[in-house]
Amino acid sequence: MNRMRVALFATCFNDMMWPETPKAVVRLLRRLGCDVEFPLEQTCCGQMFTNTGYLDEAILAVRSFVATFAGYDAVVAPSGSCVGSVRHQHRDVATRATDPWLLAEVEKVTPTVYELSEFLVDVLGVTDVGAYFPHRVTYHPTCHSLRTLRVGDRPLQLLAAVRGIDLVELPHAEQCCGFGGTFAMKNADTSVAMGFDKARAACDTGAEILVAGDNSCLSHIGGLLSRQRSKMRVMHLAEILATTDGAA
């Protein structure tokens, strides 16, 4: 059986601020038998433009994305937010560009782009990835993964199979954490209030670690936990799944 040729789409946010997450994705996928490449030409998916209505400004980002990630068996990203943008906004941008080549490439590349838990469960067909993480953990389903991608319980299936883990349910898990990209800047008071509600619910579980599939949300919640001098840490799902020796 041929090994899958997989491209890592690190996302610009992870690349700049959370580099251990894309590194963990590479370790995990290689352990599962994938040939993983990191195309150096990759940049932003364009979500910073599309989410605020600047579709024309996103055209170059979309053009770069399809040129960079064409030809791979799969493109995997540790971000429901960015994959949601690719899957649900790139076609609109390409249509606006009135460029038949761009639209054709978007329609060719987009079906190969997966959020990490989707790829593991749906494409590789695994839930037990051989991870070992002996800690009490609770899971926050981020809005884009939950509502845009509809990943459902895939992350929870993966976490439940981790050896040594104590996985506890997060109360009101489906409530937004309040980040929402520019929402957090334009509506700071509301964003912080929502974030504190999420942080309080996480702390009430007694978990050591809050895990999610988007570091953007984790940065928001983690910052609020830090201000509260909470001992709870935040970690991306990929980092837990990549751990095999009990180190955290």
C-alpha positions, 0 to 999 in steps of 0.5 A: 500500500502506498503511503499518503503524501500529506502536506502540513498546513500549519496556519500563520497563527500557529507558525508565529505563536504556537509552533509546537502544535504543527511540529506535533502534527508532523510527529503524529502523522509520520508515526501513523505512516504518512509522508509529511511535507511542509511547503515553504511557500504557504502563507495565510489562508485569507481568513483575516480578509474574508471574515471582515468582508474584504474578498478582493484582498483575499484573492491573492491569498487564495491563489497562493493557497491552491498553488502551494497545496495542489497535488497532495493526497491530503492537506492537514491543518490543526485548525478548524477555523482555517479549514473552515475558511478554505472549505466555505470561503475560498470558492466565493473568493475565486468566483468574485475573481472571475478567474476560471483557472482559480475557480477550477483549482479551488474546486480541485484542492478544497476537497483534499483539505482536512482538519486534523481530527477529520483526517485521523478518523475519516481518512486514516480510519484510526481513533487510537493513535498510540498516545499516552497522556496520564493527566486529567483533561477536559475538551472545548469544542471550538465554534468553527470545528463544531458549527462550520466543519461539524467534526462532531465527537471525532476529537473526543473519540481520539482523546478517549483512546489515549492511554492514561488519560482522565477525560472529564466532560466540560459543562456547557461545552458548546458555548462560544469562548468569546474569541471570534477573531476581530469580535474580541477586539470590536466587542472586548467587554462581551468577549472577556465576559464569555471567556471568563464563563468558559474558563470558570466552567473548565476550572470547575471540572478539576481538570489540569488541562483544557484541550481544543483544536484551535489555538486561537480559542486556547490563546483567549481562554489561556490568557484569562486563566493566566490572569486568574492565576489558575494552575490549569494549562491549555494544550492543542489536541495534536500535542496530546495525541503526539505524546507517547512517553508520558511527558507533558 
